[in-house]
């Protein structure tokens, strides 16, 4: 009788241990989103886990995922981190209300991305778009500032609007990480430590506002201007040509940024990628395009 009881106890313990082991494996496989059946997939799993570790250590503002089975667990940002010392990204899917971000309020050198906030000031303050400034209208200068990233046009607008007025507007709008401290191409100001900054959160809020009010003036006009962007080497570079993208790039020697709306009829989304301390600009542009393609394919 005691032999039978002992055998039964041992069998029960064995079953319990086996069940616990299977549950642990299932949890890990869900986290990595890979099946380790080959060396290639093992490497991919390692890259994904590295990205998750970087996200958690580099930012304390990682927002909780509303839907644990959402697209947010599937995007791989490892190529972005391979090419820069500081990376911030955000993807917001309007239909699902899904939002992925690693940085939120940390400041990044904005380069020309700050120009969208200057455009917003002009339109939201309802300034006269036909006002002449040195032979060109305000609206013509805005188009050049956004569509071809013309720095001279930007500087003329900054002189007209006033840097203090622009910064006050940024504060009014809640853009806490956005600050204009110098004109474009002002190398002396840069040498003196003055830079222009923005954040993933601020850029995302701008894009969300423009999308939500896209059928209303003046956001419809700003969307049209950004949709006619001529610099397509980053976010739109790998997307299908028929997909409308309204974006604004920014770059300096060690900065590669791009923000925009991807107006996919099935699942439109806003995307922000800010990178500072870039090691390889060409590789980073490829990585930004690849990340945008991932976001599009998972939408």
Secondary structure by P-SEA (a helix, b strand, c coil): caaaaaaaaaaaaaaaaaaaaaaaaaaaaaaaccccccaaaaaaaaaaaaaaaaaaaaccccccccccccccccccaaaaaacccccccccccccccbbbbccccccccccccaaaaaaaaaaaaccccccccccccaaaaaaaacccccaaaaaaaaaaacaaaaaaaaaaaccccccccccccaaaaaaacccccccaaaaaaaaaaaaaaccccaaaaaaaaaaaccccccccccccccccccccccccccbbbbbbccccccccbbbbbbbcccccaaaaaaaaaaaaaaaaaac
